[in-house]
Amino acid sequence: MAEAISKTPEAGAPKRAPAGRPAGKRRRKLAGIFDPIEPRTYMIIALLSFAVLFFGWWVAAEIDLAKDIFLPSPADVWNRGVELAKDGTLWADVKVSFVRITIGFLISTAIALPIGIAIGTYRLAEAAIEPPVDFIRYMPAVAFLPLTIVWVGVDESQKWLIIFIGTFFQQVLLVMDNVKRVPREYVDISHTLGMRDHSVLRKVVLPAAAPAIWDTLRITLGWAWTWLVIAELVAASDGLGHRIIVAQRYFQTDTIFVGILVIGLLGLIMDQIMKYTGKRIFRWAE
């Protein structure tokens, strides 16, 4: 009996680590759910993914997967981009498109934010506004192209209007959903503490929904770039979208690729700027 007791481990004694694994260390997965990775590792993986895409493009062009007129090589696209940059055409188109997307997106956001917040917090506003907004958002914005020309002409306001129509209604409903996701307990506790509705909205609801609203703006910015190109395809004399449609007429696929890649690059840069800014502003939400 005494011998059996002596062989029994004492209560609270640390367990021996399994053979082959150091004590106090846990084996870490290579990629677990929600596991963070170092910024340097993230950047390397992101660059490698781009490298794989361009390598696949280069291989497809080298093995003549399609004729050069349909699939130019990366070198041909690069050379064409350099030509357009040297004569100033590329920079002029980038400037015009950037100004259009910025103004149109800001107009849409400035109107969509208060409306989305209102219908997300007040059921009366939701009943009055959400059904028609939900109805209009299913209408294709492309179908409004001829109407916008009739309504406002072919100047810059027509491009802003197309961006507005393509972005505004989606923004309203997404912002509404962001506000509705704020836990109701926050509002109930605030009312219990004697806060009035306007104070609850300003000090509780908006700060709680702000990170999600910022992500919504990032998403809808990508949609706005799509509608900008569509707006520039009709009744435009400059811009990246106009340059693409002109190149299509003359089968200048290298110019088309330049326009597409520049639009993607500009969108990526703006998205990353918003992503970085959001992390700086909403550090508490990380």
N, C-alpha and C positions, 0 to 999 in steps of 0.2 A: 504493500500500500504506500509506504513511504517512498519507494522507488518510483511508483507511478506518479506521485505528486511532484517529485523532483523533476520529472521529464515534462510536466505540463508548463507551457509558457505563462509567464506572469501576466496578470490583467494590465492592459495599457501598454504592454511592451510593443515596440514597433515591429511590424511584420517584415520578414526578410524579403528582399526584392527577388523576383524570379531570375533564374540563371540567365546570363547574357545581357541583362538590362541593368544599368547603374541605378543604385538606390536613390530615390528622390527625384528621378527624371521620368517624364512621360513621353512616350513616342509621339511625335507630332505628325499629323497628316500632311501630305503634300498640298492638298487643296480641299479643306473641309468647308462645310456650309457656314457662310458668314465669317470665315476666318480672314483676318486682315493680312495683307502682304505689304512688304516694304515699298516705298515710293520708287526706289531704284529698280526693284524687280518688276513692278507694274509698268514702268517706262520701257524696260527691255522687252517685255512680252508684247506691249503695244507696237513697238517699232518692228519687232519680228513679224507680227501679223500683217503690217503694211508691206514688209519685204516679201512675204509669201504671195500676197496679191499681185504685186508688180512682177515678181518672178514668173507667176503663172501667165500673166499678160505677155511678158517677153517670150516665153516658150511658145505660146499660141501663135504669136506673130512670126517667130523664127521657123516653125514647122509649117507655115502657110495654112493654118487652120481655116483661114478665110483670106480673101484677096485684100491687098493693101488698101484698096479704096473703101473697104468695109471695116478693116481692123488694122489701123496703122501701128507701127512699132512704138515703144516708149521713146526711142531716140527721135523718130520723126515728130512725135507730138512735142517733145522738148524743144527741138529746133524751131518748130512753128511758133511755140510760145515765146521763144527768145526773139523771133522776128517781130511778133506783135508787140512785145514789150519795148523793143528798140525804137519802133516808129511811133510809139505812144498810144496806139490803138487799145491795147490791153488795159493800160492804166486809166484811160478815159472811160472805158466800159465799166471797170471795177468801181471807179468813183461814182458814176451815175447810179449803178445798181445798189451800191452800199447806201447812198443817200436815200434812195427810194425805199429800200427795205427798212431802214431806220425810222424814217418818218411814218410810213404806213403801219409798222409794228407798234410804235409808240402811241399813235392815235387809237389803234384797236385796244391796246392795253389800258390806256387812260380811261376809256369808256367801259371796258369789260370788267375791270376790277371792282368798282363800286357796285355795279349791277350784280355781279356774281356774289359778292359779299352780302348784299341785301337779300337776295333770294335764298341764300344759304342759311340765313339767320332768322328771317321773318317769313312765316308760312303764308301770310297775306300777299307779300311780294312774290313768293314762289308761285302761288296760284295764278297771279296776274301775268307774270313774265315768262316763267319756264315753258308752258305749253307752246306759245308762238315761237320762242327761241329754238326749242327742240324740233319744231316743225320746219323752220327755215334752214336749220343746219343740214338737213338731208337733201336740200336742193343743191345741185352741182354748181359751184361757183363759176365754172367755165361757161355755163349757160347765161350768166349775167354779163359776159363780155360785150355783146352788142348793145345791151341796155345801158351799160356804163358809158359807152361812147355817145349814145343818144342823150343821156342825162347830163354829163359833165364835159363832153368833148374828148379830144385826144391829147390833152396836155398832161402834166404830171399828176394832177388830181385824179385822173382816171386810173393811173397805176396804184395810187394810194387806196383808191376805193376798192379795187380788186383784192389787194392785200387785206383790207378791212373785212370784206365779205368772206374771204376764205379763212380768216383767223378769228374774228370777233365771236361768232356764235359758239365755236368750240371752246374758246377761252372762258366765256361766261359759265358754261356748264361745268367745266373742270374746276374753276375757282369755287363755284357753288359746292361741288363735291368735297373740295379741300376743307371748306368751312364746316360742312356737316360732319366731318370726321373728328372734329374737336370733341373730346369727351363731355357729355352732358353734365357730369359731376362737377366740372370746373365752373360751369354757369350756375348750378344749384348752390355750390359753396359760396360763390361770389354774391348771390342774392341773399344768402343767409347772413353774410357779413354786412349787409345793408347797401351794397353797391347798386347803382341804377343801371338801366339797360345800356345807355351810351358809354358808361364807364366800363361795364363788363365787355362790351364790344371792343373798346379801344385798348383796355389793359389786359384782357384775358383771351378773348376769341382770336383777335388778329395776331398777337404774338404766337399763339399756339399753332395757328394755321399758316403763318408766314413761310416756314421752310418748304411746305408742300406747294404753296402758291408760287414760290420762286422756281421750283422744279417744273411746274406747269408752264411758266413763262419760257423756260428753256426748251420744252417740247414744242410749244406752239411757235417758237422762233424758227424751228426747222420747217414747219408747215408754211410759214410766211415766205421763206425762200422759194418754196415750190410755186406759190401763187405769184410771186414776183416774176419768175421766168415765164409763166403763162401770160401775165400782163404785158410783158415785153415782146411776146410773139406777135401781138396784134397792135397796130397803130403806134409803133415805136421806131425811132430812128437811131437809137443808141442803146447801150446796155448789153450785158452778157447774154441775155435771152435773145435779143435782136441779132447779136453776132452769130449765135447758134443757128437761127432760122435762115439767115442769109447764107451761111456755109452749107446748109442742107441743100439749098437750091443748086449749088454748084458742085455738090459731092465732095466738099472739102472736109472730109471726116477728121483730119488732124486738127482743124480749127474747132470742130465740134467737141472733140476730146479735150482740147485746151479749155474751152468754156465750161464744160462739165466739171473738170478737175478743179478749176479755179473757184467755181461756186461751192464745191464740196469743201475746199480748203478754207474759204471764207466762213462758211457755216461752222466748220469744226473749230476755227479760231474763236468765233463769237461764242460758241457753246462752251468751250473750255474757259473763256474769260468769265462767263456767267457762273460756271461751276466753281471756279476758284473764288470768285466774289461771294458766292453763297456760303462757302465754307468759312470764309473770314467773318461774314456778318452773323451767321447762325452757328457759331462754334458750340453753343450749348445743346444743339440738336444732334450733334455727332454721337 
